[in-house]
Amino acid sequence: MSTKQDYLKSQVRINNLKIENVHNPLGVDAEKPRFSWMMEADLRGQKQNAYQILVASTSSKLDEKSADIWNSGKVASDISVAITYHGISLEPSTKYYWTVIVWNQDDIPFQAEETAYFETGLKSTDGTKHWGGAKWISMDGKDVNSDGAPLFRKESKLTGVVREARLYISALGVYDAYLNGQKLGIVNQGEKLKMEFMPPGWTNYDSTIHYMTYDVTPYMKDGAVTLAAVLGNGWWNSRISEEDESPAITNYYSGEGNELALLAKLRITYEDDSVETVVTDLDSGWKATDSGPIRTNDIYDGETYDATMEIQGWNENGFDDSSWNKVKEHPYRKLYPDARVISFNWDTAQIIDDLDQLPQSITFYQDITDQESSKNRRGTINIDSSRTVFKAEGEKDCSVTISDKDNVIFDLGQNMVGVPRITVQGEKGTQVKMRFAEILNDDSEGADGPEGSIYTANLRTAKATDYYSLKGSAEGETYQPVFTFHGFRYVEVTVVSPNTSVQMKSLIGKVAMSALEETGKIVTSHPDVNQLFSNISWGHRGNYLWIPTDCPQRDERIGWSGDTQLFANTALYNMDAGIFLENWMEMLKDSQEAYGEGTFHSASPSARFSDFMGVVGNGGWADAGIVVPWTVWQMTGDTTIIEKNYSAMVKFIDWIWSQTKESYRGPGSIGDWLNFEGTAKELMSDAYYAYDAKLMEKMSLAIGKQEEAEKYSRLFEKIKREFIKNYIELDTNGKLTLKSSKGSPFTMPNFYSSADVVDNSQSGLLWSLKLELYENEDQKNQMIDLLVENIRNEEEYKRLHPDSNRVNYAENTLAVGFLGVNVIAPVLSETGHSDLAYSLLLQDQMPSWLYSVKNGATTVWERWNSYSIEDGFGDVAMNSFNHYAYGAIAEWMYKYMAGISNDEANPGFKHIHLQPNIDEKGQITSVNGEYRSVYGTIKSEWKIEDAVFHYNVSIPANTTATVWLPASDLDVIKVDGQPAGSQDGVTITGHKDGKAILQIGSGEYVFESTIQNTILIN
């Protein structure tokens, strides 16, 4: 090997090998798993020209001659994402090893640093094949909704020395599983045990249920093995699936309750290669009881735990279970013979210890004062300042004594999703009660208690209360709920048992979320914007829990498709969410089959809110079935989600056609939800129909369906033509009016409080501009002017529009609802008005993103006015303080403020658009953005000092970028301190609209330029 090659070998690395986007996964059931890797380099301009994948039955066979499962050969390609397997058929429950060789642009090969592996699951979908006779078992003799979470156990002798063991397990309900007394978790190499939270999550149980796979080899000892589990109701036996308007419409829902069940197979391989299995069945000794400590559990209402009923050793070898009940077979297979039982092998919901939230204050009170003089006659809590800890400063051990006369409020400082973990000491049988809230009461009419107490009215029927009865341990005892979760910042603790007290030694907020890798971050010079980004991130964490939900606290927590699609781009910047959303699309597709004639639905899984407010094919919601695959493909470069769902997407477009035919109108919509300026629901539905057609054209091309692409192109043009005819009105002078008020009356519930529909509405103009729904540039420019005038909302605009809802609000405010929130800032930047996008971002009067920040929010609210100092709480019927939808502004923050954007023609950030847009008023003078794409980490960091734009860039190996650099002219640009034209790897291709355009290869760059027309406010 030459010296040059030796040097390159030290500077270029192939790593981050993944199968199905997971490092060394277990339970892979895909027939053709997807391979991916990253190329890292300390040199500029490195790229992949070819690859070779080797898969073998043992690590010793991972070479070109010996690879006995698959040798791809040298493939000329620069793609390193979602390369599908094309080897021999993979066997179930089998471990395979793999590696990849990559050739760079100089045809020098680089071997991956790690030997990776993956292990297949049971490779069946019927819940029978390869399950070794396992049955769904339930506790015999238990009434469906009787108290007591059922415990199951079975002890088996080991017949040899165990080499490895795998557990495949699922539940109708959720489970906590144990092997030989140890709680099961996930152990990644070099990491501590991670505890899953309420597996196997939520699905359309009548169509699909997941099973989990664990490496349980470390648990096998002592010549015997006891497999045990406790089951909770989870989503299977919960009113979460009850349709409010028509009970029991969800296929699997029963108003009388659903019986819980366990399915498991323990596969043990001994040193002599013999294999033994332990499965859930009826005649091998499985026993069950419901006399354990978890007395009640519900997602909405909380958990009741009686530690005096703990059964010592119940999940260990040698326990006497002779008094326990027998088990019976659950009729799941008969009820749903076509249901699929499939492997879940991506990021599960977990308790994230690194996100622990500690008390910032602890407030004691016993009575209420000022009831007569307070504005709402509810009074104010009378704080006991002698015991109140005003600045706990995040102490884990913050011991306080609580009597039965006390109300104690722990403020964790952050609205979060999860459960409390308490360590408490007291007499046996003493019961402690915990209630949860996102916000405290004020003195407004909407308050539900005295000022300073916890506000819970917005939880609606969710009780959100945990009870713990002490066992009386002298050293103290620790409790953490396992079968419920809450959305909360505040925990109110009281002692229920009369004439007693407890010592609360600690209370920690344990965060639960789907444990997706966090891939993006933004830090600016503006503290309020930084707080907004933090609020968006926390809202995202809390509402990605097995599925994408709307809120985590009230009696809802549903997989709303509208929220999901409009936040998807932000989600994919914030986290490695591609497979997560791909999984949810499977549920949306299941719901399409189960609950409709071909349309996608407003929510999934279950049928609850599936056709919300009676609107079938709800525009902006049902279209998630098109928008989510598009967004995932654009952000990851992986077309699998398109291929998996293409027939369902076609069915949806065909269904719309069947409803409206040659009118080329959308099927209907609930409109721009929670807006401050109304847009006709018909316009929103029509716009989304056009959007669907445009995206279908592009996705069809991506998977080689040219004929279908042409069909959807024609469809878009017809929809566009009808849209223009229906909504664009020109007077005799050519002055344009967008008739966004044109539509039929639509009665909304009282809690909706929508503004009246008007012409030239913000959302109507935004979607018309986004989709180019106009005839010519003059109409486009008029639309832009109308939009800008509306948003600026200056005195002259108000004078000319005295009947407009806009007269009630400040200049530079938005008026959009859910369907405009992710469009408004990007459209402004794309039409040359990033200055106005910044004005909206930095506005702190209602409605605005910073209004909630100014009012102390730590997550994004459901409404622009979920709370206001002037009016107090928003309508109690629908008012969440943790709703990520309006957090979709982060998409603009990544793409335009930080300037990290994908190139639509080269998905997955294979080619990157670096397009930082500066704040011309100088309120934000620096932005540091970072995003870990499927090809590696992209950094975009800029600051302005004395009219000099400093821009540090890093793009990963095997990618290229176009840079739009703010610069007064080309002569003022420097790269690494030298004139740009003299730098290798940098090509200047033009100058337009105050920005130099440059092409760069991978690597790190330091740019400088002089900028113009910028007012810097210090």
N, C-alpha and C positions, 0 to 999 in steps of 0.2 A: 504494500500500500504506500502511496506517495506521501510526502510530508504534507502536501496540501490536503489530501484526503484525511490524514490523521488530524489535522487542525479542524477540518469541517466536522469530523466525528465528535469532537469535543464541543462544538458550537451548535449542533443541531440534535434535537432529541424527538423521539416519537413516543408519546405517552397518552395517558387518559383513555386507555382502551375500554370500550363499553360494548355490551350486548343489550339491545333493546333499551339503550340509554342508561344502563345500570352497570356499575363496576362489579364484575364477578358475581352475576346474579344466580339465585336458585329459583327453581320452579318455572323455567322458561318453557312455555307450551307452543310458542309460535312455530309453524312449520318451516318458515324461512326467516330465522332471526336476523335482525339488523345489526351490522357491525359499524363501529365508528372509532375514530382516534383523532389525536391532535398532533400537529407538528409544531414544535417550539424551536426557536432559533435566536441566537444572540447576534446574528448578522442580518443585514437588510436584504430584502429581495429573495429570500428563500421560498421556494414553492415546490409542491409535489407534482411530478409529471407522470408517475406510475405507482402502482402498489401491487403487492402480492399477499394474500391472506392464506395462512396455513392453519388447519384444524386437525387435531390428532387425539387419539384415545388416551395417550399418556404424554406428559411433558417431554419425555426423552425422544419422542418421535417428531418433535416440532422442527423439522428441517425439510428442505425441498424434496428429498428422496424418500423420506419415511412417513410424511404426513398421510395418514391412512383414512381420514374422514373427508377432508376437502383441501385441495390445492388449487387456488383460483388461477394460478399462472400469473405472469406479469401482465397487468391490465393498464393500458395507457389511459390515465384519468387523473384529474386534479381534485376529484371529489373524495372526501374522507368521512362523509356523513351518510348513514342509512344505506350501507352497502348490503344487499340481501344475500343470504346464504344460498349456495347452489351445489351443495355436496350431497352425499348419500343421506337416506332417511335417518333422522335422529331417533334414538331409542328412548323410552321413558326412563326417568329416574337414573340418568346417566350423566357423568361428568365428562366434559370435553375441554381440551386445552387449545389455546390459539395464540397466534402472534401475527404481526404484520411487518412486511418489509416495504419501505418507501424509497423511491428514487426521486432525487431532486432535479432541478432544471439542468444540471450538468450530468445527469444520469449516474450520480453517485448513490449507492444504496445505503439505507440506514435501517437497522433492525430495532424494533421496539425494545425499550429498556426492560419492560416487565413481561413475564409469562402470565397471560390472563387465562381465565377459565369461565365456563358457564355450565350450569347443570339443568337438565330438563326436568320438568315436572311430570305429572302423570300422563300428559298428552292424551287426554280424553275430555269430552265436554258433557257427557251424559251423567256424570256422578256415579257411574257404575264400573265402566271399563277401567282396569288397572287400580281400582280401589280395594281389591282383595276381599270383596264381600262386605265392605263397610256399609252400614245403614245409618239413616238419620234416626237418632234415638232421643226420646223424651222421658221425663220422669213419670213412672206409672203412678196413678192415684193422685196426681196433683191437679187441682182446678186451675184453669188457665190464668186467672188473675188473682189467685190467692197470694198472700204475703210470702216472701222468702224467695230469693234468687236461688235456683236449683244448682246443687253441687253434684258433679259426676266424678266417679273414680273407678279405676281398674288396676290391679296389681298383677304383674306377670313375671315369671322367672326368666332370667337370662341363661342361655344354654352354652355360652362360650365367651371368649374375649371379643369385645365389640371393637370393630375397626371404624365404623361410622354409622350414624343413625340420622334419619330424616323424619320429620313430622309434617304431615299434610292435614290441615284442619280447617273446618268452617263451622258456621253456626247460623241458625235461624234465630236472630237476635245478635248479641255481641258476646264475646268471651274474654275471660282471663284464664290462661292455661298454665299448667304447672307440670313439671317432670321431676319426680323424686323430691318434691317439696320446694323446688326452685321455680320462681316465676319465669316464664319464657320471655325472651326479648331478642333483639337483633344485635349480633356482635359482628362488627366489621373489623378487619385486621387492624390491630393497633389502637382500637377504640374501646371505650367502656360500653357496658350493656346499655342499649337504648330500649326504652319501654314503649311499646305500641299502645295506642289509645283507641279503645272500642273497635277492635277488628271484628269482622272483615269489612266494616263500613256499610254503606247504603247502596242498594241497587234496586232495579225493578225485579223483585224477588220471583215473580211469576215467569220472568224471562231469563234472568241471569243472576247467579250468585258467585262470589269469589271464594276460593280457598287460598290459604297461606301456606308457605313452605318454610320450615326452620331446620337449620343444622343443629341437632340436639346431641351430637356426639359427646360434648363435655358433661352432659347431665347423666350419662349412663355409667352406673357404678353399683357396687354392693351386691352384685349377683341377682338383682331384681330391678324392675322398673315399674313405677306407678305413674300412670298418665291420669291427670285430673284437670277439671275445668269447672268454672262457675259461669253461668250464663246470665246476661242482662237483657232487658227488653229491646234496647237500642231503637232502631228505626222500624224493625219488623213488627213489634207489638206496641205501637204508639199511635196516638191520634195525629201525628205529623202527616200521615197519609190519608186522613179523613177529609174528603171534599166538603168545604163549608156549605156549599149550596146544595149538594146532592150526596148525602152520606153513603159510604161504602162503594163509591164508583171505582176506586182503585182495585184492581183485580185481586190483589193479595190481602187487602184490608178487611178486617172483621170487627164490627162494633162490639162484638162479644169477647174479642181478644184472640190473639194468635199464640198457639202453643210454641214454646221455645224448644230448640232441638240442636243436637251436636252431631257432627260428622267428622271422623278422624281416622287416619291411617298412620301408624308408626312403623317405619321400615327400618329394620336393624340388619346390618351386614356384619358378620363376624370375620375374624382373621382368616378362617379357613374358606372364605368366600360364600359360605352358606348364608341364606337370607331368611329372616323370620319377620312376621308382621303382627302387629296388634291393631285391631280395628274396632270401631264402635259397632256392636252387634247385640243380639238378645240373649245369647246362651253361653257367653264366655266369662261371665262374672261381673259385668258392669252393674254398678249400684248408684243410687241417687237419693238426695235428701234436700228438703227446703228449710231445714232448721238452722241454717247458717246465719251469719251476722248481717248480711245485706237483706233488710226486710222489705224495702220498696226501692224502686229505681225507675226514673223516667227522664227522658231527654229534657222535657220542658220543666218538670216539677221538682227535680232534684233526687237525692238519695237519702235513705234512712239507714243508718248503720248502728247496730247494737253490739258493742264489743263484748258484752257479757255473754253473748251467744257464739263467740268464736269457738271453733272445734279444733282443738290442738291435734296436729299430726294428720289431719284428714287427707292431705295430699302427699303423704309420705308412705314408704314401705312399712308394712307391719301393722297398719291401722285396722282396727276391728270394725268393719262396716256391715256386720251381720244384721243390725237393726235397721239398716237403710232400705229404701224401697227398690224394687226391681225397675228395669227400664222397659219401654215399649217402643215400637217403631212408629215414627212420625209419618203421616200420610203425604209428605211433600211430593214424593215421586208420582203418586197417583193423582194428586191435585194438579200438578204442573209437569206432565210427562215430557214436555218439550223444553223445559228449562235447562239452561246450560250451567254447569258447574266448572268454572274456569279459573286458571291460576292468576293470582295477583302478584306481580313480581317487580313493582316499581315502588316509589316512595310512599310509605304508609303514614297514617296519622300517628304522631308520637308526642310524648311530653318532652319539651325542649328545655333541658336544665339550664342551658346558657342564657335563657330569656327569663329566668326567675324574676318576679317582681316583689319587692320588699316594702313594708309599710313606710310611708313618708310622714304620716301623722296617725295618732290614735286618740279618738275623741270620746270622752265619757259624758253621758247625761242620764238623768233619772226622771226629770219632769219637764214640763213645757211652760213657757212664760209668754206674756204679752198677747194672749189670744184675743182679747177684746180690742186692743189697739192696733193689731197687725192688719195689713191691707186685706188679706183673705180670711181673717178670723181663725187661722190655723195656729198662729203663734210662732214661737221660736224655741228651739231646744235650749235648755238651760245647762250650758256646758260647765262641767266640774273641772275648773282650771287647775285644781290641785293634783288631779290625776291624769289630766289630758297631756299627751305627749305631742307637742305641736311640730317638732322636727325630729322625727325618728331617725332620719338620715340613713334609711335603708338598712336597719339593723336586722340581721336574721334572728338573733336572740333578743327579743324586745319583750321581756316578761311583764305581764300585767295581771292583776287579780280582778276577776269579774264576778259580781254577785248576782243573785236572781232579780235584784232591783235595778241593775244597770242596763243601759243600752250603750254598746261600744262600737264605734265605726272606725274600721281600719281603711285608710286611704292608701292605696298602692301606687298612686301617682300616674298610672297608665291604664287606660281602658284596654282590656285584654280578653282573651277567650281561653278558658281552661277550667281549672278547679283550684280550691284552696288546699294547702297542706298545713295542718295544724299539729303542734305538739302541745299537749294539755295535761294537767295533773289535777286530780280531784277524786272524790269518793265514788265508789262503785255504783253504777246505775244513774249517776247524774247526767242529765241530757243537755247538750249544747245545741243551739239553733243558729244557723247561719243563713242570712238573706243577702241577695246580691243586687247591685245597682250600678248604673253607668254614671249617674249624676245625682247631685243633692238637690233637695227642694229649695225654692226661693219663696218669696211672699206673693207670687202671682196667683191669679185665679186658677190656673191649670195645675198648681201644686197639689199633691195628694197627701201631704203631711206638713208638720211644722217646718219652718225654715231651718236648714241644716241637717234634717233627717234624710234618709235615702228615698229617692224617687223611683217608684216601681210601677206606676200606672201604665207606662208604655209597654210593660211586659204582657199586658192583656191577661189572658187566662193562665199564663205560665207562672207557676208558684215559685220557681227558682229558689228553692229552700233545701238546705241539707241539714240533717239531724245526726248527731253523734252521741251515743250513750257510752259513758266511760266504763272500763273494766276495773278501774281502781288501782292501777299500777303505781307503786310508790315512786318509781323513777320517772313517771310521766309516760305518755303513750302518743303515738303519731297516727293520724288518719288523713287519707287522701281519697276522695271519691273516685270510683273507677267506671261507673255506668251512667254518668250524666256529665254535662258541661254547661258553663254559664258564660255570658258576656258581661264583664263587670270591671269596674275600677274600685268600687267600695264594697266592703263586707261588713254587714252589721251582725255582731255576735251578742247573743243573749243566753242566759241560763234558764232553761225551762223548769227544771226541778225546783220546787219552793224551798226557801230557807237553806240555801246552800250556795257555794261559790266554787269557782275553779281558777287555777292559775294557768293563763294562756302564755306558754313559754315562747311560742313563735307562731306566726301566720305568714305563709309565703304563697304568692300567686304563681301556680304552675301553669305555664303556657302550653296549650295543645294546638297542634296544626299539622297539616300534611307536611312532612319534613322535606320539602323541596329545597334544593340548593339555592341560596339567594345569590343572584347573578348580577344585580345592578345596584348602583348607588349614585347619589348626586349630593354634592355639598356646594353651597353658594356663599356669597358674602352677606346674604340677607338672612338674619335669624328666623324671621317669620316664614320665609320660603322653606328653610331647612326643617322647621317644625311641621309645615304642611307635608313635606316629603316623608317625614317620620310618621305622620298620621296616616298617610296613604299606605305605607309599608305595614303598619300595625293592623289597619283594616284588612289588608290583603292576607296577612298571616291568619287572622282570626276567622276569615270567611272562606279559606281554602282548607276545609276539614273533610277529607275523603271526597267531597264534591265541592264545586263552587256554589256558595250559598249567598243569600242576600244580607242576612243579619244573624247574629249568634245568640240573641237574648230573649226575644219574645216567642210567642207560640206560632212561629213560622219557620225560619231557618231552612228555606226551600231553595232548590236549584233553579232559580229564575234564569231563563235563557236570555232575556234582554240584558240584565246586569252582566251576565257572563260574556256575551259577545262584545259589548261596548268597552269592557275592561280588559279584554283578552290581550290586546297589544301591550298595555301597561303590565299585565301579569307576566307576559313572556319576557319583558325586560327585567322585571323585579326578580323573577325566579325561573328556574329550569322547569317550566310548566307544560312542555309539549306533550309528554305522555299523560300527564294528569288530565289535560283537556281532551286528548284522544280517548281516554277512558270515559270521560263524561259524554263525549259524542256517541259512544256505544249505548249509553243510557238514553240519550235523546232519540237515537234510532230505534231502540226497543219501544220507547213510548209512541213513536210514530206508528209502529206496527200494532201496538196494543190499544191505542186510544183515539185513532183517527182514521180518516179515509185517504191518507197520504200526506197530510200536513205535519210539519213539526209543531211542537207545542210550546206554551208559555213557560213551562217548568218541567223539570225531570230530575230524578226519578219520581215515580208515583203519578197518579192522575190529579192530585190536588193542584188546583189553579191551572190545569193543563190548557183549558180554553178560558182564560181569565175574563170575567165579566161577560161571558158568552161570545167572545170574539174568537172565532176559529181562524187559524192562520195569522195570528196577531202580528201585524207589521212591526218590525223592530225587535220582536221576541222570537217568533217562529224562525225568522231569518238567521238566527244563530246557527242553524244547521248548515248554512252556506258560509257565513262570515267566520265562524270558528275554524273550519278546515283551511280556509284561505289564510287566516292570520297565522295559524300554526305553521303552515307551509312557508309563508314568507319569512317567518322568524327562524325557522330551523332548516329550511332547504329540503325537508323530508316530505315526499308526496304520499307517504303511506296513508295518512289521514284522509287524503282525497280519494285514493283508491278504495279504501275500506267503506267510505260513505257515499261514493259517487252514485250508486243506484238509488240510494235514499234521497240524495239531493235532486236527482232527475225526477223522482216521484213527487217531490215537493213542488218543483217548478211546474210539472204537469198538472198537479192538483190546482195550483193557482189558475192555470189556463182553463181548467174545467169549470172554475167558478166565474171567471170574468170574460173569458174568450177574447173576441176581437175588440173589446173595449180597451184591452191592455191596461187594465186598472189592477191595483193591488186588492187583496181580499178583505182588508179592513184592519183596524188597529185601535188600541186605546190611546194612541198618540204620544206626544212628547211629554211623558209622565212627569208630574210635579214641576211644570214650567212656571215662569213668571210672565210669560207672554204666549198666548195660545196660537197653535198652528193646527189647521184642520187635520183631523185624523186621516182623512182620505189622502191628503198630500203626503203624509208620512208613509202611509201604506204604499202609495204609488212609487215614491222615491226608493223604498226598500226593494220593491219588485224590480226596478231598474238596476239597483245595486246588485241584486242577486244575479240578474242576467249578465251583467258585466263581469262579475267574478266567475260565474260558470264558464264564460267564454275563455277566460285566462286559465282556469284550472283544467278545463278540457284539453287545452293545448299542452299543459304541463304533463299530462299522462298520455299524450299521443292521440287524442280523439279530435282530429281535425274537422271532420264533418259536423260533429256536435258543437264544436267551437263556432263554426260558421252559423249554425242554427241560433245559438245564443247571441251572437253578434247581431243577427237580423232582429231577434226579439228585442234586444236593447234599443235598437233604432226605432222600432215601432212604439215601444213604451215612451221613449223620449219624445217622439212626434206627438203622441196623445197628451203627454204631460205639458208640453209647450202650448198645445191647443187649449187645455183645460185651465191652466194657471197663469199664463203670461198674457197680460193685456197691455196694448199699446194705444195711446191716444193719438189724435191727429198729428201731433208734433213728434211722435215717436217716443214719448215718455213712457217708461215701463212701470207697470205695477205687477208684483207677484201676488196673485189672488190666494194667499194662504189662509184666508177666511172661508174659502169656498168648500162647503161640506154640509152634511146633514147634522142635525142636532144630536148630541150624544150625552145622555144623562150620566154624570159621574157621582159617586158616593160623596157624602158630605166631607169626609176626611181628605178628599183629593184636592179641593180648593184650587182648581186650575184657573188661570187667567182666561179671559174671553179671547176667542180667536180673532186675529187681526190680519190685515194685508201687510205684506213686506215684513213678516215676522223673522226673527233671527234664525230660527231653525229651518224655516222654509227657504230662506236665502242661502243658508249654509249648505243644505243638501243640493240645491240647484247648482251652486258653484262647484261643490265637490264632484258631482256627476256630470258637469257640463251640460246641464239641461237648459240650454238656450240656443238661439239660432246663429248668433254672430258675436264678434268682439264687442260691438257697441252694447248689446244686451248684457254681456258679461260685465262690462265696466259699469253699467248702470246698477247692476245687482251689487257689485262691490261697493259702490258709493252709497246705496241704500243701507247696506249692512253696516258700513262704517258710521254713517250718520245715526243709525239706531243705537249702536253700541256706545258711541261717544255721548249721546243723549244730552247734548248741550242745550242751553236755554232757548235758542232759536228753534231747535227740533221740538222741544216741549211746547213752544208757542204754536207751532204749526200742527201739532198733534195733541190738542187739549184733551181728547177723549181716550188717549192711549194710556195703558197701564204704566207706561214708562215714565209718566210725569211724576210718579210717586217715588222714583228711585234716583240715585246719584248718577253723575256722569261716569262714563267708563265702567258700566256694569253689564253683566250678562243677563239674559232673560230666558235661557234655554232650560229644558228639563233633561231627562235621561237620554233622549235620542239626539240631543245636540251637544252634550257636554264633551264628548270625545272628538267632535268635529270642529268646534268653534276656533280654538287656537291654531290647529294645523291649517285650516282654510285661510285664516288671517295671514299666517306666515307665507303660505303658498301664493297669496295674492299681493304680497309686498307690504304687509301691514304687521310685521312682527312688533313694531312699537306699540300697537294697540293690543296685541296679545300680551305683552308685558304689562300694559296698564291694567288689563283684566286680572292677570296673575297677582299683581301687587295691590289691587283694590281690597280694602278691608271693610267697606260698607256693604250691607246686604242688598242684593244677593251677590256673594263672592266667595272664593275659596278661603280667603284669609279672614272672613267674618267669623267663622267658627274657631279659627286659631286665636283670634283676638279675644274670643269668649272662653278660652281655656280648653278647647277640645284637644284630645290626644289621639282621636281617630276621626275619620271623615263621617259626616252626618248623612242621614237619608234625605233630609230636606235642606234647602238653603236656609230655611228658618226653623230648623228643629228646635232651636231655642233663640230667643232674642231678649235683650235687656228690657226693651220696650214692652213686649207682649208676653214674655215668659215662654212656656212650653208650647210646642206645636201640637196639633191635634193628637190626642192620646190614642186614637184608633189606629194610627200608623205613624210612629215616630221613633225611629231607631237612631242611636248615637254611634252606631258602628255599621256603616253601610258603604261598601267600597266604590259604588258606581261613580259618584262625582270625583273620585280619585283618578279617573281616566285622564285628567289633565297631565299626569306624569308621562303619558305617551308624548305629549308636546315637549315636556321638560327634557326628556331623553333625546328626541329627534331634532329639536330646533334650538332649545336653549343650550344644552350640552353639545348638540350637533351630531349625535351618533344615530345614523339612520341606515336602514337596509336599502339596497338597490332592488327594486321590484323585478328587474330582469335577471338578477343573480341572487336568488333567495338564500337565506341563511347567513347573510353577511359575508358571502364569498367575495363580493365587491361591496365596499362600504362607502356611504356618502357621509363625509364629515362636513357639516354645514352649520357651524355655530352662528347663532343670531344674537347680536349684542343688544343690551338695553340702552337705547339711545339717550335716555334721560339719566343714565348713570346711577340708578338706584341699586342695580346689581352690577358689581364691577369684577366679579370673578365667579367662575363655575368650574367645578371638578366633576366630571362624569366618567363612569366606568361601567362596562358591560361585558360579561363573560359569555361570548357567543359560542356556537357549536365549533368554531374554528379556533377559539382562544379569546384572550382578554383584549378589549378595545378600550383605550383611554383617550379622553378628550378633555384637556384642561386649559382654560383660558383666563386671562386677567387683563385689565386695562390699567395702564399707568402712564399719566402725562401724554395722552393721545397715542400711545404705543400699544398695539395689540400683541400680547405674548401668548403663544399657543403651543402647548406641548402635546404631542400625539404619539400613540403607540398602537399599531395594528398587528395582528398575529401573523405568523408565517402562513404561507399558502393563501393569502388574501391580498387584494389590492384596494386602493381607495381613490376617490375623487375628493379633493379638498376645495371648499369654497371659503377663501380666506378674506375677511374684511381688510381692505387695503385701498388707499386713495389712488394708487396706480401701481404698475408692475415694478417700477424702479425702487420702491421702498420695501420690497420683500427680502428678508434674509432667512436662510435655512442653516441652522447650526452656526449662526454668527457670520455666515458668508452669503454673498449674493446668490439668490435662488437659482439663477441660470447656470451656476458653476457646480452644482451638486449632482452627483450620480444618483440615479433612482428618482429624481424629481423632474417632472416635465410640466412647464407652464403652457396651458392651452388657451388661455383667454382672460378677459377681464370684462365683467358685466355687473351692472347695478351695484357698484361699489365693492365688488368682490373679485379677487383673483381666483382663477380656476387652475388647479394643479392636479397632476396624476402622480401617485406615489405607489411604491411597492411596500412590502411588509417591513416592519422595523420601527424604531423610535426616531422622532424628528422634533426639533425645536424651531418653531417659526416666529418671526417678528415682522410686524408691518405697521406703518403709520396709517391711521384711520382719519376719516373726515366726517363732518356734520354730526359730531357727537358732543352732547352737552354732558359734562361730568359734574355730578353733584356730590360734593364731599360731605 
